[in-house]
Amino acid sequence: MQNGYERARKVIEERSDALERIALALLEREVLDGAEVRQLIDGQKLAAYQAPPPMPPPGGGEQQVIKPESPLRLPGMLPESGPQPA
């Protein structure tokens, strides 16, 4: 077990620069694909990040309110009585 710990520690120390580049890219972009991670590990810079344009809300920007057609019914409850025994 100690051998595995030492090996993991050594890998982290040797790759700390790549890990930092990945962390900074994730803070900026939130998501990286495999090719982007490989670029960062290899010491390459990623292309400038362009956020996707915001999606227009459905309905032309008007907020839709959806109301239930009937009163809320919970499973196991009949409309004329209280909770049913299990």
C-alpha positions in Angstrom: 0.0 0.0 0.0 2.8 2.4 0.8 4.4 1.6 -2.6 1.2 2.7 -4.3 1.0 5.9 -2.3 4.6 6.8 -3.1 4.0 6.1 -6.8 0.9 8.3 -6.9 2.7 11.1 -5.0 5.6 11.0 -7.5 3.2 11.1 -10.5 1.4 14.1 -9.0 4.6 15.9 -8.3 6.0 15.2 -11.8 2.8 16.3 -13.5 1.9 19.3 -11.3 2.3 21.8 -14.1 -0.1 19.9 -16.3 -2.5 19.5 -13.5 -2.5 23.2 -12.9 -3.1 23.9 -16.6 -6.0 21.5 -16.5 -7.5 23.1 -13.4 -7.3 26.6 -14.8 -8.8 25.5 -18.1 -11.7 23.8 -16.2 -12.3 27.0 -14.2 -12.6 28.9 -17.5 -14.5 26.4 -19.6 -16.1 24.0 -17.1 -15.8 21.1 -19.6 -12.8 19.7 -21.5 -12.8 16.9 -24.0 -10.1 14.3 -24.3 -8.2 16.1 -27.0 -8.1 19.3 -24.9 -6.8 17.4 -21.9 -4.1 15.8 -24.1 -3.1 19.3 -25.4 -2.7 20.6 -21.9 -0.7 17.6 -20.7 1.6 18.0 -23.7 2.1 21.6 -22.8 0.2 23.1 -25.6 -2.2 26.1 -25.3 -5.9 25.7 -26.0 -7.6 27.9 -28.7 -9.3 31.0 -27.2 -12.5 30.1 -25.5 -15.7 31.5 -27.0 -18.8 30.9 -24.9 -21.8 29.6 -26.9 -24.5 32.2 -27.6 -27.3 32.1 -25.0 -30.3 30.0 -26.0 -33.5 32.1 -26.5 -36.2 31.1 -24.1 -39.1 29.1 -25.6 -42.2 31.1 -26.5 -40.4 34.2 -27.6 -39.1 35.3 -24.3 -42.4 35.2 -22.4 -42.5 33.1 -19.3 -45.0 30.3 -19.4 -46.9 29.2 -16.3 -48.2 25.7 -16.5 -51.1 24.9 -14.1 -52.3 21.4 -13.3 -55.6 20.5 -14.9 -56.9 18.7 -11.8 -56.1 19.0 -8.1 -53.0 17.2 -6.9 -53.5 13.6 -6.2 -51.0 11.5 -4.3 -50.6 7.8 -5.0 -52.6 5.7 -2.5 -55.2 8.4 -1.8 -58.7 8.2 -3.1 -60.5 11.5 -3.6 -63.3 10.7 -1.1 -61.2 9.4 1.8 -57.9 9.9 3.6 -54.7 7.8 3.3 -55.2 4.1 2.6 -53.5 1.5 4.9 -50.4 -0.1 3.6 
